[in-house]
Amino acid sequence: MTKYEIMYIIRPDMEEDAQTALMERFHKILTDNGAEIEKVDEKGKKRLAYEIKDYRDGYYVVVKFSSDDAAINEFDRLAKFSDDIVRHMTIREEDQ
């Protein structure tokens, strides 16, 4: 399996409980599609470099995991439909 890293930004005006539920839901999407999550790093609320969807701040989360393409495709598909995720990006880590 290939190692990946997904960074996503949650809109800043969500309640803490709703943020936690959203993160759990999207992490479950990864694991349900065969991914093995190695590390979840919550970077917290940070200022965006530019305004995205009328937000100046966002809550950053970085997830490192091993998977095939199915989990990434499903995460990507559902993140695009979610109004709570402002932006997301997937990076494949180089083999070492």
URLINHU-V740222 format. One record per pair of residues at least 6 apart in sequence whose C-alpha atoms are under 6 Angstrom apart, sorted by the first residue. I is the first residue (numbers start at 1). J is the second residue. Records with the same first field share a line. If there is no record, write none. Layout:
I = J  J
//
This chain:
1 = 66  67  68
2 = 66  67
3 = 65  66  93
4 = 64  65  66  91  92  93
5 = 63  64  90  91
6 = 62  63  89  90
7 = 61  62  88  89
8 = 60  61  87  88
9 = 58  59  60  85  86  87
10 = 58  59  84  85  86
11 = 58  84  86
12 = 58  59
30 = 71
33 = 71
35 = 66  67
36 = 65  66
37 = 65
38 = 64  65
39 = 63  64
40 = 62  63
41 = 61  62
42 = 61
43 = 60  61
44 = 59  60
45 = 58  59
46 = 57  58
47 = 57
48 = 56  57
//
